[in-house]
Amino acid sequence: MPTDAQRRIGGVPMSVERKVTSQALSRRELVERLFGAGASALAAALSGGASVASLATAPPARAAVQDGGIPTKRKFRYGMVIDTRRCVGCRACVVACKAENKTPPGVSYTVVVEEAVANRFDEKPIFMTKPCFHCENPPCVDVCPVSATFKRERDGIVVIDYDRCIGCRYCITACPYGARYFDFGEDYAPVAARTAYAAVPSPEYGQFRPRTGSSPVGNVRKCTFCLHLQDSEGRYDRKAGRWPACAKTCTGHAIFFGDFNDPESEVSKLVRERQPVRLKEELGTEPNVHYLL
Amino acid sequence: MNARGLKRLFWVAGVTLFGVGLVGWYDRLTQGLLNVNFSSVVPWGLWEAGYIYFIGLSAGSFLISSLVYVFNVKRFEGIGRLAVFTAIVTLVLALLMVWAGLGHMPRVWHVLAYANFKSPMAIIIWLYSSYLLLLVAEFWLLLRRDLVAGAGEPGFRGTVYRVLTLGSRDLSEAAARRDRRIVRVLATIGVPLATIFHGGVGALFGVVAARPHWHSGMFPILFLLSALVSGGALLMVITAVFQDGWRANRETLLALGRMVLGLLLLDVLFQLSEFLIAFYGGIPSHIAGLKLIIGGSFWFVFWWWQLLLGTLIPILLLVLPTRKDPRWASFAGLLIAAGFLGVRLNIVIPGLAVEEIRGISQAIASARMTTNYFPSATEWLVTVGVVGLGLLLFGVGELLLPKEETSASGVMPISLKRSFP
């Protein structure tokens, strides 16, 4: 059964894993949860219709998002190694992310913070580009009252189900790294003025939602490692340009992206051979973004 | 001012605040969250502070009502029903406050349907949904006999009573005793329920390790204690104004004053412990929030509002001979109840208004990325409207609901003493 998201993107093949539940499915799920299997069976028996029966037996939408929900060894463990010595503070990553994800004002999935260093021979501060760290133990996920945000089983990317999120912002308070942003519904002038630019939807999650005032307005938003650029297997391809926008555009090649499960990946080698640090290790979140100082 | 004058003030204030508040609600419902001043750095603000304030008042006044219905404390019998009514009204206000803050207000049912019980927020929402039902059931049982007695009256009041009886016609003493028994069971269930959910509201903040200002085992305990203090203080005010006012409830009011004083001193002790331990340790992230409280841009909330008006003056009023005057005592209650809004603001905002990553608020130029937070007009108006609604609900309750120990149609009042042999 095609979801709304699939319909919206037309002929482009998108994997079900990437979809976040559509509103229609959520409602059905509600009915299932409220009345349990007995009610579904009763409904099927009463109507005798095949459509109701198929609805009742279809797998829940969220299971599809979480790859069946069975804890299996993860296929990929995507992460980054960011070399702050290579970073010149040009903020091309911030702009590239904006262009890719069409984020509104005040929402920036990656930012560059800078800190002056004392007793340095030149004036260069430390620049630190900071996307979501897609932690191994994400504290934002546990606090969500409706399980709208979760860590994907297949690749460990922490995502948000825009149709389920109620916008309570508890996850923003729980993230120790300031990686989450609330979409208050503000727009850049060309979008607000409904110019041609406004007609280009964000490709986030492969959902291509038009900016109409409904979700993701009123939702918490965050970096997705540009997962809409994955193929159906969940792989990125740098040569084909299917690579997180910030890493793709980085002028100094300071942002290394890859799969920590692959011992031969660039990021695995960097973590193995250099001495990277992670932020706030004391919290036990185990971020998947490492920094070289 | 006499009790009648106080009541008139109540009505005027209620209608005005509610009317002004409608402007805020109109803006909230038509513009969404465009005109609020909280941000991605300080994602919670006045509304969430108001939420924990009202939920504390509810838990506190319910726990005080349980002194009557569970622990059989005769001193507070006269305000038992008033306390339960207060618990219902303030719970409704609390839920309105937190609802206004949701990015998707119509999706509030998701919390019940898709509850993630690893989240303290989901747990407490389930708990106070049950608590609301329990309160309503308990309150109905407390009123049932009076409602049945009043149902025969002609006019609007009689009609309302007939609807509220839900078809019950039994005026017998046996039925009244049965009501009391069920009330006792409900109230007994309610005590752990209120304790857990309000402790849970403290835990909602306490579990957030990312915010060192909140991350303390003291939080659930402090929340419970401050609920009792603020709930008791509010009940003092309500007792002075409603029913037969401070003249009739003199002894009850003074007893409440003594209890609130003791609890307030205990609360001060706990707060002091929190400050002293943190400052001795001196870990920068742990004291950042406390530094904001005592010396940030809103230092006066702590020093003037919370400490002077909400703590020192009421303590003096309840210690000095003024403690024997129900008017002064209830004024002290008013100060404490108002002061606790300052306490709530100083829990929510300083915990958030600290950069988690140094420099992040300067990283992009946006009003949604700043540690500075002051509520916008919309936020104030929505809050004012909720307060006004609260006053109106109390007013309607006073007008329509049967009074304690009396009965509209002259039927013998039900003595609580007889109910608990």
Boltz contact constraints between the chains, C-beta under 6 A:
constraints:
  - contact:
      token1: [A, 30]
      token2: [B, 113]
      max_distance: 6.0
  - contact:
      token1: [A, 33]
      token2: [B, 113]
      max_distance: 6.0
  - contact:
      token1: [A, 105]
      token2: [B, 366]
      max_distance: 6.0
  - contact:
      token1: [A, 106]
      token2: [B, 366]
      max_distance: 6.0
  - contact:
      token1: [A, 106]
      token2: [B, 368]
      max_distance: 6.0
  - contact:
      token1: [A, 108]
      token2: [B, 364]
      max_distance: 6.0
  - contact:
      token1: [A, 111]
      token2: [B, 363]
      max_distance: 6.0
  - contact:
      token1: [A, 111]
      token2: [B, 364]
      max_distance: 6.0
  - contact:
      token1: [A, 113]
      token2: [B, 357]
      max_distance: 6.0
  - contact:
      token1: [A, 113]
      token2: [B, 359]
      max_distance: 6.0
  - contact:
      token1: [A, 113]
      token2: [B, 360]
      max_distance: 6.0
  - contact:
      token1: [A, 113]
      token2: [B, 363]
      max_distance: 6.0
  - contact:
      token1: [A, 115]
      token2: [B, 359]
      max_distance: 6.0
  - contact:
      token1: [A, 142]
      token2: [B, 118]
      max_distance: 6.0
  - contact:
      token1: [A, 143]
      token2: [B, 119]
      max_distance: 6.0
  - contact:
      token1: [A, 144]
      token2: [B, 116]
      max_distance: 6.0
  - contact:
      token1: [A, 144]
      token2: [B, 119]
      max_distance: 6.0
  - contact:
      token1: [A, 145]
      token2: [B, 111]
      max_distance: 6.0
  - contact:
      token1: [A, 145]
      token2: [B, 116]
      max_distance: 6.0
  - contact:
      token1: [A, 145]
      token2: [B, 119]
      max_distance: 6.0
  - contact:
      token1: [A, 145]
      token2: [B, 121]
      max_distance: 6.0
  - contact:
      token1: [A, 145]
      token2: [B, 122]
      max_distance: 6.0
  - contact:
      token1: [A, 146]
      token2: [B, 110]
      max_distance: 6.0
  - contact:
      token1: [A, 146]
      token2: [B, 111]
      max_distance: 6.0
  - contact:
      token1: [A, 146]
      token2: [B, 114]
      max_distance: 6.0
  - contact:
      token1: [A, 147]
      token2: [B, 114]
      max_distance: 6.0
  - contact:
      token1: [A, 147]
      token2: [B, 116]
      max_distance: 6.0
  - contact:
      token1: [A, 166]
      token2: [B, 102]
      max_distance: 6.0
  - contact:
      token1: [A, 166]
      token2: [B, 104]
      max_distance: 6.0
  - contact:
      token1: [A, 166]
      token2: [B, 107]
      max_distance: 6.0
  - contact:
      token1: [A, 166]
      token2: [B, 110]
      max_distance: 6.0
  - contact:
      token1: [A, 167]
      token2: [B, 102]
      max_distance: 6.0
  - contact:
      token1: [A, 167]
      token2: [B, 103]
      max_distance: 6.0
  - contact:
      token1: [A, 167]
      token2: [B, 104]
      max_distance: 6.0
  - contact:
      token1: [A, 168]
      token2: [B, 102]
      max_distance: 6.0
  - contact:
      token1: [A, 169]
      token2: [B, 43]
      max_distance: 6.0
  - contact:
      token1: [A, 170]
      token2: [B, 121]
      max_distance: 6.0
  - contact:
      token1: [A, 172]
      token2: [B, 43]
      max_distance: 6.0
  - contact:
      token1: [A, 173]
      token2: [B, 208]
      max_distance: 6.0
  - contact:
      token1: [A, 174]
      token2: [B, 208]
      max_distance: 6.0
  - contact:
      token1: [A, 174]
      token2: [B, 210]
      max_distance: 6.0
  - contact:
      token1: [A, 176]
      token2: [B, 210]
      max_distance: 6.0
  - contact:
      token1: [A, 176]
      token2: [B, 356]
      max_distance: 6.0
  - contact:
      token1: [A, 178]
      token2: [B, 356]
      max_distance: 6.0
  - contact:
      token1: [A, 178]
      token2: [B, 357]
      max_distance: 6.0
  - contact:
      token1: [A, 178]
      token2: [B, 360]
      max_distance: 6.0
  - contact:
      token1: [A, 181]
      token2: [B, 40]
      max_distance: 6.0
  - contact:
      token1: [A, 182]
      token2: [B, 40]
      max_distance: 6.0
  - contact:
      token1: [A, 182]
      token2: [B, 43]
      max_distance: 6.0
  - contact:
      token1: [A, 184]
      token2: [B, 33]
      max_distance: 6.0
  - contact:
      token1: [A, 185]
      token2: [B, 32]
      max_distance: 6.0
  - contact:
      token1: [A, 185]
      token2: [B, 34]
      max_distance: 6.0
  - contact:
      token1: [A, 218]
      token2: [B, 103]
      max_distance: 6.0
  - contact:
      token1: [A, 218]
      token2: [B, 104]
      max_distance: 6.0
  - contact:
      token1: [A, 219]
      token2: [B, 103]
      max_distance: 6.0
  - contact:
      token1: [A, 283]
      token2: [B, 209]
      max_distance: 6.0
